[in-house]
Amino acid sequence: MTQVLKETNFDFLGKKKVGKVRDIYDAGDKLILVTTDRHSSFDRIIAHIPWKGQVLNQVSAWWFEQTKDIVPNHVLAIPDPNVTVGKKMKMVPVEAVVRGYLTGVTDTAIWTRYSGGMREFGDLKLPDGLKKNTKLPQPIFDPTTKEDTHDRAISTEQMVQEGLITAELLAQVKDTAMKLFLRGQVLAAKSGLILVDTKYEFGTDMEGNLVLIDEIHTPDSSRYWQIEGYEESLINGGEPKSFDKEFLRLWFKEHCDPYKDALLPEAPTELVEELSRRYIQMYEQITGQKFIPGESPVIPRIERNLKNYAA
């Protein structure tokens, strides 16, 4: 049975903060981010997907390397397949969302808002009568706030008025996010993929310089479609071939009330294995590299690789 990394408790690393997917250890001027195999949906953990953490960590590492000429990033070291050591930054309280296509199903999705009659998005005004999944004339910067409780979609003017960010820093965030997204689209296309939309998180260093933090262009932070078949799907009104995690969500919705039930049923093994296979496939398609599973057992391996970072 493949091992999964559910959680870590490395008390030698310093204070731990638990995120949805990452365990983050505060090591003074550094953060040690351990990406686990936790799979979150409905505001809770619904399953643990073998190799997911390694895929996310290594896809991010690859993209950080491909974009470091655009903006510095927080990466100091990748001492383990599941771990990134990053320089601690002051968080910029804005989630920089960039959208390249008219798509999505959530309340904040651009297609949902367009269907409801909205036509102006950032500095882009869209005509009537566009089809779902159409490529936008240019990518749009569509940021939300970054808050502990619930991110809010508010205008950039409101962000500045509320004192969340200065106009100068916001302009820099927008310019950098757009450059990262365009680089992402070009490199994804070489791998037969369309980078549809994504989100970036930024921090500032001691001198106030903008730095890219957290993750970049992973299958969790970004939507990808396969180029193959995209045009046909648009003509026929179908959905493009995508990296799809929705089947696992749907299974839970059919078998319980995932928002209310205290205990959830166990996810079927075959669905968990299929999702694991899809994560690995995305890693290989994005990076062009063969996926090499990290050595098991995983906890002792990580502990060994992090012993130099003891607090």
Sequence and secondary structure as in RCSB ss.txt:
>XXXX:A:sequence
MTQVLKETNFDFLGKKKVGKVRDIYDAGDKLILVTTDRHSSFDRIIAHIPWKGQVLNQVSAWWFEQTKDIVPNHV
LAIPDPNVTVGKKMKMVPVEAVVRGYLTGVTDTAIWTRYSGGMREFGDLKLPDGLKKNTKLPQPIFDPTTKEDTH
DRAISTEQMVQEGLITAELLAQVKDTAMKLFLRGQVLAAKSGLILVDTKYEFGTDMEGNLVLIDEIHTPDSSRYW
QIEGYEESLINGGEPKSFDKEFLRLWFKEHCDPYKDALLPEAPTELVEELSRRYIQMYEQITGQKFIPGESPVIP
RIERNLKNYAA
>XXXX:A:secstr
          GGG EEEE SSEEEEEETTEEEEEE  EEEETTEEEEE TTHHHHHHHHHHHHHHHHTTTS B E
EEEEETTEEEEE  EE SEEEEEEEES   STTSHHHHHHTT  EETTEE  SS  TT EEEEEEE  EE  SS 
     HHHHHHTTSS HHHHHHHHHHHHHHHHHHHHHHHHTTEEEEEEEEEEEE TT  EEEES  S TTTEEEE
ESTTHHHHHHHT    B   HHHHHHHHHHS TTT SS     HHHHHHHHHHHHHHHHHHH S      SSHHH
HHHHHTGGG  
